[in-house]
């Protein structure tokens, strides 16, 4: 498997010499959740697809999973859709208003 992929996280951290299998990136070096915490607001992917250079910048990513297998650490990132971000913001706003109004949102549930 060709290890031509590089990912640059929002704080400048670079994950290099990555393989790609479907939507799983593969690293021979250990990868943990801590490697991604607070660093996924902007992610740049660089590699080769069918012999052509590929470069894409994505915003608001999240780590889906990390799995350790014999040949390396497999991890998946996904871009959070705007609709999902809007729902999270709305829920946060509701919880803030409830807190400021001293309303118990758990009551009666």
Biopython code that builds the backbone (N, CA, C, O; Angstrom):
import numpy as np
from Bio.PDB.StructureBuilder import StructureBuilder

atoms = [
    (1, "UNK", "N", (0.841, -1.180, 0.000)),
    (1, "UNK", "CA", (0.000, 0.000, 0.000)),
    (1, "UNK", "C", (0.889, 1.247, 0.000)),
    (1, "UNK", "O", (1.816, 1.373, 0.800)),
    (2, "UNK", "N", (0.585, 2.145, -0.901)),
    (2, "UNK", "CA", (1.357, 3.383, -1.000)),
    (2, "UNK", "C", (1.012, 4.303, 0.175)),
    (2, "UNK", "O", (-0.157, 4.506, 0.500)),
    (3, "UNK", "N", (2.043, 4.846, 0.794)),
    (3, "UNK", "CA", (1.864, 5.729, 1.951)),
    (3, "UNK", "C", (2.169, 7.162, 1.529)),
    (3, "UNK", "O", (3.157, 7.758, 1.956)),
    (4, "UNK", "N", (1.298, 7.697, 0.682)),
    (4, "UNK", "CA", (1.546, 9.007, 0.098)),
    (4, "UNK", "C", (0.655, 10.106, 0.665)),
    (4, "UNK", "O", (0.672, 11.231, 0.167)),
    (5, "UNK", "N", (-0.121, 9.794, 1.699)),
    (5, "UNK", "CA", (-1.061, 10.781, 2.215)),
    (5, "UNK", "C", (-0.487, 11.551, 3.395)),
    (5, "UNK", "O", (0.283, 11.029, 4.202)),
    (6, "UNK", "N", (-0.896, 12.823, 3.463)),
    (6, "UNK", "CA", (-0.506, 13.688, 4.568)),
    (6, "UNK", "C", (-1.749, 14.463, 4.998)),
    (6, "UNK", "O", (-2.519, 14.938, 4.164)),
    (7, "UNK", "N", (-1.931, 14.583, 6.319)),
    (7, "UNK", "CA", (-3.031, 15.357, 6.874)),
    (7, "UNK", "C", (-2.435, 16.439, 7.765)),
    (7, "UNK", "O", (-1.602, 16.155, 8.626)),
    (8, "UNK", "N", (-2.867, 17.681, 7.554)),
    (8, "UNK", "CA", (-2.438, 18.790, 8.388)),
    (8, "UNK", "C", (-3.639, 19.259, 9.204)),
    (8, "UNK", "O", (-4.673, 19.633, 8.650)),
    (9, "UNK", "N", (-3.491, 19.233, 10.526)),
    (9, "UNK", "CA", (-4.566, 19.640, 11.429)),
    (9, "UNK", "C", (-4.518, 21.151, 11.662)),
    (9, "UNK", "O", (-3.539, 21.805, 11.302)),
    (10, "UNK", "N", (-5.568, 21.703, 12.262)),
    (10, "UNK", "CA", (-5.704, 23.154, 12.395)),
    (10, "UNK", "C", (-4.589, 23.808, 13.205)),
    (10, "UNK", "O", (-4.329, 24.998, 13.027)),
    (11, "UNK", "N", (-3.924, 23.068, 14.086)),
    (11, "UNK", "CA", (-2.826, 23.656, 14.867)),
    (11, "UNK", "C", (-1.470, 23.488, 14.175)),
    (11, "UNK", "O", (-0.433, 23.830, 14.742)),
    (12, "UNK", "N", (-1.485, 22.959, 12.944)),
    (12, "UNK", "CA", (-0.245, 22.763, 12.196)),
    (12, "UNK", "C", (0.348, 21.371, 12.330)),
    (12, "UNK", "O", (1.311, 21.047, 11.635)),
    (13, "UNK", "N", (-0.205, 20.539, 13.207)),
    (13, "UNK", "CA", (0.266, 19.159, 13.345)),
    (13, "UNK", "C", (0.128, 18.441, 12.009)),
    (13, "UNK", "O", (-0.901, 18.542, 11.341)),
    (14, "UNK", "N", (1.173, 17.715, 11.629)),
    (14, "UNK", "CA", (1.153, 16.965, 10.376)),
    (14, "UNK", "C", (1.225, 15.468, 10.671)),
    (14, "UNK", "O", (2.093, 15.001, 11.408)),
    (15, "UNK", "N", (0.303, 14.745, 10.084)),
    (15, "UNK", "CA", (0.325, 13.287, 10.118)),
    (15, "UNK", "C", (0.749, 12.865, 8.722)),
    (15, "UNK", "O", (0.031, 13.110, 7.752)),
    (16, "UNK", "N", (1.923, 12.227, 8.614)),
    (16, "UNK", "CA", (2.488, 11.944, 7.301)),
    (16, "UNK", "C", (2.709, 10.451, 7.090)),
    (16, "UNK", "O", (2.595, 9.650, 8.018)),
    (17, "UNK", "N", (3.026, 10.099, 5.853)),
    (17, "UNK", "CA", (3.274, 8.707, 5.460)),
    (17, "UNK", "C", (2.075, 7.825, 5.781)),
    (17, "UNK", "O", (2.219, 6.725, 6.314)),
    (18, "UNK", "N", (0.898, 8.324, 5.448)),
    (18, "UNK", "CA", (-0.337, 7.591, 5.703)),
    (18, "UNK", "C", (-0.756, 6.811, 4.463)),
    (18, "UNK", "O", (-0.586, 7.267, 3.333)),
    (19, "UNK", "N", (-1.301, 5.639, 4.700)),
    (19, "UNK", "CA", (-1.940, 4.889, 3.637)),
    (19, "UNK", "C", (-3.424, 5.215, 3.651)),
    (19, "UNK", "O", (-3.924, 5.820, 4.599)),
    (20, "UNK", "N", (-4.124, 4.815, 2.605)),
    (20, "UNK", "CA", (-5.569, 5.040, 2.530)),
    (20, "UNK", "C", (-6.229, 3.764, 2.045)),
    (20, "UNK", "O", (-5.833, 3.193, 1.028)),
    (21, "UNK", "N", (-7.245, 3.319, 2.786)),
    (21, "UNK", "CA", (-8.021, 2.137, 2.432)),
    (21, "UNK", "C", (-9.483, 2.518, 2.588)),
    (21, "UNK", "O", (-9.992, 2.569, 3.707)),
    (22, "UNK", "N", (-10.157, 2.783, 1.494)),
    (22, "UNK", "CA", (-11.533, 3.281, 1.556)),
    (22, "UNK", "C", (-11.520, 4.670, 2.171)),
    (22, "UNK", "O", (-10.896, 5.583, 1.630)),
    (23, "UNK", "N", (-12.210, 4.841, 3.306)),
    (23, "UNK", "CA", (-12.172, 6.128, 4.002)),
    (23, "UNK", "C", (-11.323, 6.045, 5.278)),
    (23, "UNK", "O", (-11.359, 6.948, 6.114)),
    (24, "UNK", "N", (-10.573, 4.970, 5.417)),
    (24, "UNK", "CA", (-9.673, 4.785, 6.559)),
    (24, "UNK", "C", (-8.256, 5.215, 6.197)),
    (24, "UNK", "O", (-7.685, 4.736, 5.217)),
    (25, "UNK", "N", (-7.701, 6.108, 6.984)),
    (25, "UNK", "CA", (-6.282, 6.416, 6.858)),
    (25, "UNK", "C", (-5.540, 5.440, 7.753)),
    (25, "UNK", "O", (-6.050, 5.038, 8.799)),
    (26, "UNK", "N", (-4.333, 5.058, 7.344)),
    (26, "UNK", "CA", (-3.571, 4.059, 8.081)),
    (26, "UNK", "C", (-2.193, 4.627, 8.403)),
    (26, "UNK", "O", (-1.472, 5.096, 7.523)),
    (27, "UNK", "N", (-1.846, 4.573, 9.688)),
    (27, "UNK", "CA", (-0.562, 5.065, 10.163)),
    (27, "UNK", "C", (0.178, 3.934, 10.855)),
    (27, "UNK", "O", (-0.399, 3.206, 11.662)),
    (28, "UNK", "N", (1.463, 3.790, 10.534)),
    (28, "UNK", "CA", (2.273, 2.814, 11.261)),
    (28, "UNK", "C", (2.583, 3.337, 12.661)),
    (28, "UNK", "O", (2.758, 2.556, 13.596)),
    (29, "UNK", "N", (2.650, 4.668, 12.802)),
    (29, "UNK", "CA", (2.890, 5.287, 14.111)),
    (29, "UNK", "C", (1.589, 5.280, 14.907)),
    (29, "UNK", "O", (0.501, 5.361, 14.336)),
    (30, "UNK", "N", (1.707, 5.184, 16.214)),
    (30, "UNK", "CA", (0.526, 5.172, 17.075)),
    (30, "UNK", "C", (-0.267, 6.466, 16.941)),
    (30, "UNK", "O", (0.299, 7.560, 16.944)),
    (31, "UNK", "N", (-1.579, 6.325, 16.823)),
    (31, "UNK", "CA", (-2.512, 7.450, 16.737)),
    (31, "UNK", "C", (-3.508, 7.290, 17.882)),
    (31, "UNK", "O", (-4.039, 6.200, 18.098)),
    (32, "UNK", "N", (-3.764, 8.385, 18.622)),
    (32, "UNK", "CA", (-4.757, 8.346, 19.698)),
    (32, "UNK", "C", (-5.740, 9.498, 19.528)),
    (32, "UNK", "O", (-5.509, 10.404, 18.728)),
    (33, "UNK", "N", (-6.831, 9.461, 20.277)),
    (33, "UNK", "CA", (-7.815, 10.545, 20.239)),
    (33, "UNK", "C", (-7.176, 11.871, 20.624)),
    (33, "UNK", "O", (-7.556, 12.916, 20.097)),
    (34, "UNK", "N", (-6.208, 11.840, 21.539)),
    (34, "UNK", "CA", (-5.542, 13.072, 21.978)),
    (34, "UNK", "C", (-4.823, 13.770, 20.827)),
    (34, "UNK", "O", (-4.646, 14.987, 20.862)),
    (35, "UNK", "N", (-4.410, 13.025, 19.815)),
    (35, "UNK", "CA", (-3.736, 13.625, 18.663)),
    (35, "UNK", "C", (-4.658, 14.577, 17.898)),
    (35, "UNK", "O", (-4.184, 15.449, 17.171)),
    (36, "UNK", "N", (-5.980, 14.411, 18.061)),
    (36, "UNK", "CA", (-6.952, 15.182, 17.292)),
    (36, "UNK", "C", (-7.719, 16.220, 18.128)),
    (36, "UNK", "O", (-8.315, 17.139, 17.566)),
    (37, "UNK", "N", (-7.711, 16.085, 19.447)),
    (37, "UNK", "CA", (-8.521, 16.959, 20.314)),
    (37, "UNK", "C", (-8.216, 18.432, 20.081)),
    (37, "UNK", "O", (-7.070, 18.870, 20.182)),
    (38, "UNK", "N", (-9.272, 19.191, 19.764)),
    (38, "UNK", "CA", (-9.149, 20.623, 19.560)),
    (38, "UNK", "C", (-8.405, 21.015, 18.293)),
    (38, "UNK", "O", (-8.019, 22.174, 18.141)),
    (39, "UNK", "N", (-8.198, 20.073, 17.381)),
    (39, "UNK", "CA", (-7.382, 20.345, 16.189)),
    (39, "UNK", "C", (-8.113, 20.060, 14.883)),
    (39, "UNK", "O", (-7.479, 19.926, 13.836)),
    (40, "UNK", "N", (-9.439, 19.965, 14.933)),
    (40, "UNK", "CA", (-10.173, 19.542, 13.745)),
    (40, "UNK", "C", (-11.051, 20.632, 13.133)),
    (40, "UNK", "O", (-11.904, 20.336, 12.295)),
    (41, "UNK", "N", (-10.854, 21.890, 13.539)),
    (41, "UNK", "CA", (-11.667, 22.958, 12.958)),
    (41, "UNK", "C", (-11.328, 23.170, 11.484)),
    (41, "UNK", "O", (-12.187, 23.578, 10.702)),
    (42, "UNK", "N", (-10.088, 22.896, 11.104)),
    (42, "UNK", "CA", (-9.668, 22.933, 9.701)),
    (42, "UNK", "C", (-8.665, 21.799, 9.495)),
    (42, "UNK", "O", (-7.707, 21.663, 10.256)),
    (43, "UNK", "N", (-8.889, 20.998, 8.477)),
    (43, "UNK", "CA", (-8.023, 19.860, 8.182)),
    (43, "UNK", "C", (-7.720, 19.867, 6.686)),
    (43, "UNK", "O", (-8.620, 20.019, 5.860)),
    (44, "UNK", "N", (-6.447, 19.701, 6.351)),
    (44, "UNK", "CA", (-6.041, 19.654, 4.943)),
    (44, "UNK", "C", (-5.555, 18.242, 4.625)),
    (44, "UNK", "O", (-4.690, 17.692, 5.306)),
    (45, "UNK", "N", (-6.131, 17.679, 3.581)),
    (45, "UNK", "CA", (-5.763, 16.342, 3.107)),
    (45, "UNK", "C", (-4.956, 16.495, 1.829)),
    (45, "UNK", "O", (-5.358, 17.220, 0.919)),
    (46, "UNK", "N", (-3.812, 15.810, 1.757)),
    (46, "UNK", "CA", (-2.987, 15.839, 0.562)),
    (46, "UNK", "C", (-2.544, 14.419, 0.245)),
    (46, "UNK", "O", (-2.124, 13.675, 1.131)),
    (47, "UNK", "N", (-2.641, 14.054, -1.016)),
    (47, "UNK", "CA", (-2.226, 12.723, -1.414)),
    (47, "UNK", "C", (-2.345, 12.542, -2.909)),
    (47, "UNK", "O", (-2.400, 13.514, -3.662)),
    (48, "UNK", "N", (-2.382, 11.308, -3.330)),
    (48, "UNK", "CA", (-2.515, 10.984, -4.748)),
    (48, "UNK", "C", (-3.712, 10.058, -4.938)),
    (48, "UNK", "O", (-3.895, 9.087, -4.204)),
    (49, "UNK", "N", (-4.519, 10.385, -5.941)),
    (49, "UNK", "CA", (-5.653, 9.556, -6.328)),
    (49, "UNK", "C", (-5.481, 9.228, -7.801)),
    (49, "UNK", "O", (-5.476, 10.124, -8.645)),
    (50, "UNK", "N", (-5.339, 7.951, -8.108)),
    (50, "UNK", "CA", (-5.143, 7.484, -9.478)),
    (50, "UNK", "C", (-4.014, 8.248, -10.163)),
    (50, "UNK", "O", (-4.128, 8.643, -11.324)),
    (51, "UNK", "N", (-2.914, 8.451, -9.418)),
    (51, "UNK", "CA", (-1.721, 9.091, -9.966)),
    (51, "UNK", "C", (-1.767, 10.612, -10.022)),
    (51, "UNK", "O", (-0.789, 11.240, -10.427)),
    (52, "UNK", "N", (-2.882, 11.212, -9.625)),
    (52, "UNK", "CA", (-3.011, 12.670, -9.665)),
    (52, "UNK", "C", (-2.992, 13.232, -8.251)),
    (52, "UNK", "O", (-3.528, 12.628, -7.323)),
    (53, "UNK", "N", (-2.366, 14.398, -8.100)),
    (53, "UNK", "CA", (-2.313, 15.053, -6.787)),
    (53, "UNK", "C", (-3.705, 15.457, -6.335)),
    (53, "UNK", "O", (-4.516, 15.950, -7.120)),
    (54, "UNK", "N", (-3.963, 15.238, -5.061)),
    (54, "UNK", "CA", (-5.247, 15.573, -4.450)),
    (54, "UNK", "C", (-4.960, 16.471, -3.258)),
    (54, "UNK", "O", (-4.079, 16.172, -2.451)),
    (55, "UNK", "N", (-5.696, 17.569, -3.142)),
    (55, "UNK", "CA", (-5.533, 18.496, -2.031)),
    (55, "UNK", "C", (-6.914, 19.047, -1.695)),
    (55, "UNK", "O", (-7.566, 19.657, -2.543)),
    (56, "UNK", "N", (-7.358, 18.832, -0.456)),
    (56, "UNK", "CA", (-8.680, 19.315, -0.053)),
    (56, "UNK", "C", (-8.621, 19.834, 1.371)),
    (56, "UNK", "O", (-8.030, 19.213, 2.254)),
    (57, "UNK", "N", (-9.246, 20.987, 1.576)),
    (57, "UNK", "CA", (-9.368, 21.555, 2.917)),
    (57, "UNK", "C", (-10.799, 21.371, 3.387)),
    (57, "UNK", "O", (-11.743, 21.688, 2.663)),
    (58, "UNK", "N", (-10.960, 20.861, 4.595)),
    (58, "UNK", "CA", (-12.285, 20.641, 5.179)),
    (58, "UNK", "C", (-12.359, 21.351, 6.521)),
    (58, "UNK", "O", (-11.357, 21.493, 7.220)),
    (59, "UNK", "N", (-13.555, 21.791, 6.867)),
    (59, "UNK", "CA", (-13.781, 22.472, 8.143)),
    (59, "UNK", "C", (-14.713, 21.640, 9.017)),
    (59, "UNK", "O", (-15.514, 20.843, 8.529)),
    (60, "UNK", "N", (-14.582, 21.850, 10.321)),
    (60, "UNK", "CA", (-15.469, 21.212, 11.301)),
    (60, "UNK", "C", (-15.497, 19.698, 11.153)),
    (60, "UNK", "O", (-16.547, 19.096, 10.926)),
    (61, "UNK", "N", (-14.334, 19.104, 11.284)),
    (61, "UNK", "CA", (-14.206, 17.657, 11.187)),
    (61, "UNK", "C", (-14.384, 17.032, 12.570)),
    (61, "UNK", "O", (-14.282, 17.706, 13.595)),
    (62, "UNK", "N", (-14.652, 15.731, 12.571)),
    (62, "UNK", "CA", (-14.661, 14.980, 13.818)),
    (62, "UNK", "C", (-14.027, 13.622, 13.579)),
    (62, "UNK", "O", (-14.071, 13.067, 12.481)),
    (63, "UNK", "N", (-13.437, 13.109, 14.650)),
    (63, "UNK", "CA", (-12.857, 11.774, 14.613)),
    (63, "UNK", "C", (-13.983, 10.770, 14.815)),
    (63, "UNK", "O", (-14.701, 10.826, 15.813)),
    (64, "UNK", "N", (-14.133, 9.859, 13.876)),
    (64, "UNK", "CA", (-15.188, 8.856, 13.949)),
    (64, "UNK", "C", (-14.709, 7.655, 14.752)),
    (64, "UNK", "O", (-15.412, 7.172, 15.640)),
    (65, "UNK", "N", (-13.501, 7.172, 14.434)),
    (65, "UNK", "CA", (-12.977, 6.003, 15.142)),
    (65, "UNK", "C", (-11.487, 5.850, 14.901)),
    (65, "UNK", "O", (-10.930, 6.366, 13.932)),
    (66, "UNK", "N", (-10.866, 5.128, 15.807)),
    (66, "UNK", "CA", (-9.489, 4.668, 15.642)),
    (66, "UNK", "C", (-9.490, 3.186, 15.987)),
    (66, "UNK", "O", (-10.045, 2.776, 17.007)),
    (67, "UNK", "N", (-8.871, 2.394, 15.138)),
    (67, "UNK", "CA", (-8.757, 0.957, 15.406)),
    (67, "UNK", "C", (-7.311, 0.538, 15.168)),
    (67, "UNK", "O", (-6.686, 0.956, 14.193)),
    (68, "UNK", "N", (-6.792, -0.285, 16.061)),
    (68, "UNK", "CA", (-5.414, -0.761, 15.928)),
    (68, "UNK", "C", (-5.438, -2.194, 15.409)),
    (68, "UNK", "O", (-6.023, -3.089, 16.019)),
    (69, "UNK", "N", (-4.793, -2.381, 14.283)),
    (69, "UNK", "CA", (-4.660, -3.702, 13.685)),
    (69, "UNK", "C", (-3.179, -4.033, 13.554)),
    (69, "UNK", "O", (-2.317, -3.211, 13.864)),
    (70, "UNK", "N", (-2.904, -5.218, 13.100)),
    (70, "UNK", "CA", (-1.532, -5.688, 12.968)),
    (70, "UNK", "C", (-0.679, -4.772, 12.073)),
    (70, "UNK", "O", (0.507, -4.567, 12.331)),
    (71, "UNK", "N", (-1.302, -4.230, 11.022)),
    (71, "UNK", "CA", (-0.539, -3.410, 10.069)),
    (71, "UNK", "C", (-0.585, -1.906, 10.360)),
    (71, "UNK", "O", (-0.053, -1.117, 9.580)),
    (72, "UNK", "N", (-1.210, -1.500, 11.465)),
    (72, "UNK", "CA", (-1.193, -0.077, 11.808)),
    (72, "UNK", "C", (-2.447, 0.400, 12.508)),
    (72, "UNK", "O", (-3.315, -0.378, 12.905)),
    (73, "UNK", "N", (-2.503, 1.714, 12.639)),
    (73, "UNK", "CA", (-3.632, 2.392, 13.281)),
    (73, "UNK", "C", (-4.525, 2.959, 12.189)),
    (73, "UNK", "O", (-4.102, 3.812, 11.410)),
    (74, "UNK", "N", (-5.750, 2.484, 12.138)),
    (74, "UNK", "CA", (-6.724, 2.933, 11.153)),
    (74, "UNK", "C", (-7.590, 4.002, 11.820)),
    (74, "UNK", "O", (-8.072, 3.820, 12.937)),
    (75, "UNK", "N", (-7.776, 5.114, 11.119)),
    (75, "UNK", "CA", (-8.659, 6.146, 11.669)),
    (75, "UNK", "C", (-9.491, 6.785, 10.567)),
    (75, "UNK", "O", (-9.094, 6.833, 9.403)),
    (76, "UNK", "N", (-10.667, 7.277, 10.978)),
    (76, "UNK", "CA", (-11.620, 7.877, 10.053)),
    (76, "UNK", "C", (-11.997, 9.255, 10.587)),
    (76, "UNK", "O", (-12.296, 9.423, 11.769)),
    (77, "UNK", "N", (-11.975, 10.229, 9.692)),
    (77, "UNK", "CA", (-12.449, 11.578, 10.004)),
    (77, "UNK", "C", (-13.644, 11.871, 9.114)),
    (77, "UNK", "O", (-13.742, 11.358, 8.000)),
    (78, "UNK", "N", (-14.547, 12.696, 9.612)),
    (78, "UNK", "CA", (-15.669, 13.114, 8.764)),
    (78, "UNK", "C", (-15.944, 14.586, 8.999)),
    (78, "UNK", "O", (-15.717, 15.114, 10.087)),
    (79, "UNK", "N", (-16.438, 15.236, 7.959)),
    (79, "UNK", "CA", (-16.826, 16.634, 8.072)),
    (79, "UNK", "C", (-18.246, 16.685, 8.621)),
    (79, "UNK", "O", (-19.136, 16.001, 8.115)),
    (80, "UNK", "N", (-18.455, 17.493, 9.653)),
    (80, "UNK", "CA", (-19.784, 17.620, 10.255)),
    (80, "UNK", "C", (-20.625, 18.515, 9.344)),
    (80, "UNK", "O", (-20.237, 19.653, 9.079)),
    (81, "UNK", "N", (-21.773, 18.020, 8.859)),
    (81, "UNK", "CA", (-22.618, 18.819, 7.966)),
    (81, "UNK", "C", (-23.137, 20.081, 8.667)),
    (81, "UNK", "O", (-23.331, 20.093, 9.882)),
    (82, "UNK", "N", (-23.356, 21.136, 7.885)),
    (82, "UNK", "CA", (-23.826, 22.408, 8.433)),
    (82, "UNK", "C", (-25.135, 22.239, 9.192)),
    (82, "UNK", "O", (-25.327, 22.866, 10.233)),
    (83, "UNK", "N", (-26.032, 21.407, 8.690)),
    (83, "UNK", "CA", (-27.320, 21.172, 9.361)),
    (83, "UNK", "C", (-27.107, 20.641, 10.784)),
    (83, "UNK", "O", (-27.786, 21.060, 11.722)),
    (84, "UNK", "N", (-26.166, 19.724, 10.926)),
    (84, "UNK", "CA", (-25.855, 19.164, 12.247)),
    (84, "UNK", "C", (-25.246, 20.226, 13.167)),
    (84, "UNK", "O", (-25.563, 20.278, 14.355)),
    (85, "UNK", "N", (-24.369, 21.071, 12.614)),
    (85, "UNK", "CA", (-23.783, 22.167, 13.399)),
    (85, "UNK", "C", (-24.859, 23.140, 13.861)),
    (85, "UNK", "O", (-24.829, 23.621, 14.994)),
    (86, "UNK", "N", (-25.816, 23.429, 12.968)),
    (86, "UNK", "CA", (-26.915, 24.337, 13.321)),
    (86, "UNK", "C", (-27.757, 23.765, 14.462)),
    (86, "UNK", "O", (-28.157, 24.498, 15.367)),
    (87, "UNK", "N", (-28.026, 22.464, 14.422)),
    (87, "UNK", "CA", (-28.804, 21.822, 15.486)),
    (87, "UNK", "C", (-28.054, 21.871, 16.819)),
    (87, "UNK", "O", (-28.650, 22.133, 17.864)),
    (88, "UNK", "N", (-26.758, 21.621, 16.776)),
    (88, "UNK", "CA", (-25.954, 21.676, 18.003)),
    (88, "UNK", "C", (-25.952, 23.085, 18.589)),
    (88, "UNK", "O", (-26.048, 23.251, 19.805)),
    (89, "UNK", "N", (-25.843, 24.102, 17.730)),
    (89, "UNK", "CA", (-25.855, 25.496, 18.185)),
    (89, "UNK", "C", (-27.206, 25.830, 18.790)),
    (89, "UNK", "O", (-27.270, 26.475, 19.837)),
    (90, "UNK", "N", (-28.291, 25.401, 18.148)),
    (90, "UNK", "CA", (-29.629, 25.683, 18.665)),
    (90, "UNK", "C", (-29.825, 25.023, 20.031)),
    (90, "UNK", "O", (-30.356, 25.649, 20.948)),
    (91, "UNK", "N", (-29.405, 23.776, 20.174)),
    (91, "UNK", "CA", (-29.534, 23.077, 21.450)),
    (91, "UNK", "C", (-28.721, 23.781, 22.533)),
    (91, "UNK", "O", (-29.176, 23.909, 23.670)),
    (92, "UNK", "N", (-27.538, 24.230, 22.186)),
    (92, "UNK", "CA", (-26.696, 24.959, 23.128)),
    (92, "UNK", "C", (-27.365, 26.267, 23.549)),
    (92, "UNK", "O", (-27.338, 26.632, 24.724)),
    (93, "UNK", "N", (-27.963, 26.971, 22.586)),
    (93, "UNK", "CA", (-28.662, 28.229, 22.894)),
    (93, "UNK", "C", (-29.846, 27.981, 23.823)),
    (93, "UNK", "O", (-30.073, 28.747, 24.759)),
    (94, "UNK", "N", (-30.597, 26.919, 23.569)),
    (94, "UNK", "CA", (-31.753, 26.588, 24.411)),
    (94, "UNK", "C", (-31.297, 26.277, 25.833)),
    (94, "UNK", "O", (-31.888, 26.762, 26.797)),
    (95, "UNK", "N", (-30.250, 25.471, 25.963)),
    (95, "UNK", "CA", (-29.746, 25.126, 27.292)),
    (95, "UNK", "C", (-29.226, 26.358, 28.027)),
    (95, "UNK", "O", (-29.391, 26.468, 29.241)),
    (96, "UNK", "N", (-28.603, 27.280, 27.308)),
    (96, "UNK", "CA", (-28.110, 28.512, 27.927)),
    (96, "UNK", "C", (-29.274, 29.367, 28.412)),
    (96, "UNK", "O", (-29.241, 29.871, 29.535)),
    (97, "UNK", "N", (-30.307, 29.538, 27.578)),
    (97, "UNK", "CA", (-31.472, 30.331, 27.973)),
    (97, "UNK", "C", (-32.177, 29.708, 29.175)),
    (97, "UNK", "O", (-32.623, 30.414, 30.079)),
    (98, "UNK", "N", (-32.273, 28.383, 29.174)),
    (98, "UNK", "CA", (-32.913, 27.695, 30.302)),
    (98, "UNK", "C", (-32.107, 27.922, 31.574)),
    (98, "UNK", "O", (-32.680, 28.162, 32.637)),
    (99, "UNK", "N", (-30.793, 27.849, 31.475)),
    (99, "UNK", "CA", (-29.946, 28.064, 32.646)),
    (99, "UNK", "C", (-30.095, 29.502, 33.158)),
    (99, "UNK", "O", (-30.223, 29.727, 34.362)),
    (100, "UNK", "N", (-30.077, 30.459, 32.247)),
    (100, "UNK", "CA", (-30.181, 31.863, 32.635)),
    (100, "UNK", "C", (-31.559, 32.196, 33.207)),
    (100, "UNK", "O", (-31.693, 33.128, 34.001)),
    (101, "UNK", "N", (-32.583, 31.437, 32.807)),
    (101, "UNK", "CA", (-33.951, 31.653, 33.292)),
    (101, "UNK", "C", (-34.278, 30.761, 34.477)),
    (101, "UNK", "O", (-35.401, 30.775, 34.981)),
    (102, "UNK", "N", (-33.290, 29.981, 34.923)),
    (102, "UNK", "CA", (-33.453, 29.051, 36.036)),
    (102, "UNK", "C", (-34.576, 28.046, 35.778)),
    (102, "UNK", "O", (-35.387, 27.758, 36.658)),
    (103, "UNK", "N", (-34.605, 27.525, 34.559)),
    (103, "UNK", "CA", (-35.589, 26.514, 34.171)),
    (103, "UNK", "C", (-34.880, 25.166, 34.133)),
    (103, "UNK", "O", (-33.819, 25.031, 33.523)),
    (104, "UNK", "N", (-35.476, 24.161, 34.793)),
    (104, "UNK", "CA", (-34.921, 22.824, 34.800)),
    (104, "UNK", "C", (-35.470, 22.063, 33.594)),
    (104, "UNK", "O", (-36.644, 21.693, 33.576)),
    (105, "UNK", "N", (-34.639, 21.833, 32.603)),
    (105, "UNK", "CA", (-35.087, 21.145, 31.379)),
    (105, "UNK", "C", (-35.288, 19.657, 31.611)),
    (105, "UNK", "O", (-35.925, 19.007, 30.783)),
    (106, "UNK", "N", (-34.785, 19.093, 32.682)),
    (106, "UNK", "CA", (-34.920, 17.671, 32.989)),
    (106, "UNK", "C", (-36.256, 17.389, 33.670)),
    (106, "UNK", "O", (-36.739, 16.257, 33.643)),
    (107, "UNK", "N", (-36.848, 18.399, 34.273)),
    (107, "UNK", "CA", (-38.069, 18.234, 35.045)),
    (107, "UNK", "C", (-39.203, 17.728, 34.153)),
    (107, "UNK", "O", (-39.409, 18.228, 33.047)),
    (108, "UNK", "N", (-39.926, 16.741, 34.647)),
    (108, "UNK", "CA", (-41.081, 16.242, 33.924)),
    (108, "UNK", "C", (-40.736, 15.239, 32.838)),
    (108, "UNK", "O", (-41.627, 14.775, 32.127)),
    (109, "UNK", "N", (-39.471, 14.895, 32.695)),
    (109, "UNK", "CA", (-39.096, 13.942, 31.647)),
    (109, "UNK", "C", (-39.023, 12.549, 32.207)),
    (109, "UNK", "O", (-38.721, 11.605, 31.477)),
]
sb = StructureBuilder()
sb.init_structure("model")
sb.init_model(0)
sb.init_chain("A")
sb.init_seg("    ")
for serial, (resi, resn, name, xyz) in enumerate(atoms, 1):
    if name == "N":
        sb.init_residue(resn, " ", resi, " ")
    sb.init_atom(name, np.array(xyz, "f"), 0.0, 1.0, " ", f" {name:<3s}", serial, name[0])
structure = sb.get_structure()
